[in-house]
Structure formats: C-alpha cells, structure tokens
Amino acid sequence: VVVLTQHFDRIVALMDVIGSPTWNWEHPDVLRRLKKVMAIDPEEIRNSIQENNVALLQFVRQAYKQIYG
C-alpha cells in the first residue's frame, strides 16, 4: 500500500507541474522542477504497481480467508 501511495503521489506531482497554466516555463526554477518530474520512468512505475498490486491482493485474499473462512 505504501509503494502504491508513493506512485500515486508522484503521478499527482507530475499532473500539478504539467497542468499549471500560470507557470513561467522559461524560468530556471520551473525548468529544474520539470526535469525532476520528467525523470519518472513510466515503465518502472508500471512494473512496481503491478508487483505491489499482486502483493496487496494476496494479502487481502488471505485476510478475508482468516476472517470469513
């Protein structure tokens, strides 16, 4: 859950940066922040989400079995 939340936060940060119509895209601070955000590797996020989603589903399935038989 923690890893999935971290990925969600990274994606929200990307959305905030690229979705802002008021940023001066020529400003050096804005460009530095944009480069940091662009360092996000979609394939790494996709693989990590898939792996952690499986772990989360296995945990939930086992917890359900313990509680409800």
C-alpha positions in Angstrom: 0.0 0.0 0.0 2.9 2.4 0.8 4.5 1.9 -2.5 1.2 2.3 -4.4 0.6 5.5 -2.5 4.1 6.8 -3.3 3.5 6.2 -7.0 0.1 8.0 -6.8 1.9 10.9 -5.1 4.5 11.0 -7.9 1.8 11.0 -10.6 -0.1 13.8 -8.8 3.1 15.8 -8.7 3.5 15.4 -12.4 0.0 16.4 -13.0 0.4 19.5 -10.9 3.5 20.6 -12.8 2.3 20.0 -16.3 -1.2 21.1 -15.6 -0.4 24.6 -14.3 -1.2 27.3 -16.8 0.4 30.0 -14.7 4.0 28.8 -14.6 6.7 30.7 -16.5 8.1 27.8 -18.5 11.2 29.9 -19.3 12.1 30.4 -15.6 15.2 28.3 -14.5 13.5 27.0 -11.3 10.5 25.9 -13.2 12.7 24.1 -15.7 14.7 22.4 -12.9 11.4 21.2 -11.3 10.1 20.0 -14.7 13.3 18.0 -15.3 13.0 16.3 -11.9 9.4 15.4 -12.7 10.3 14.1 -16.1 12.8 11.7 -14.5 9.8 9.5 -13.6 10.2 6.3 -15.6 6.7 5.1 -16.6 7.8 1.5 -17.1 9.3 1.4 -13.6 6.1 2.7 -12.1 4.0 0.3 -14.2 6.1 -2.7 -13.1 6.2 -1.7 -9.5 2.4 -1.1 -9.4 1.8 -4.5 -10.9 4.1 -6.2 -8.4 2.7 -4.4 -5.4 -0.9 -4.8 -6.6 -0.4 -8.6 -6.6 1.1 -8.5 -3.1 -1.8 -6.4 -1.9 -4.4 -8.7 -3.5 -2.7 -11.7 -1.9 -2.7 -10.1 1.5 -6.4 -9.2 1.2 -7.3 -12.6 0.0 -5.5 -14.3 2.9 -7.0 -11.8 5.4 -10.5 -12.5 4.0 -10.0 -16.3 4.4 -8.9 -15.8 8.0 -11.8 -13.7 8.9 -14.6 -15.4 6.9 -13.2 -18.9 6.5 
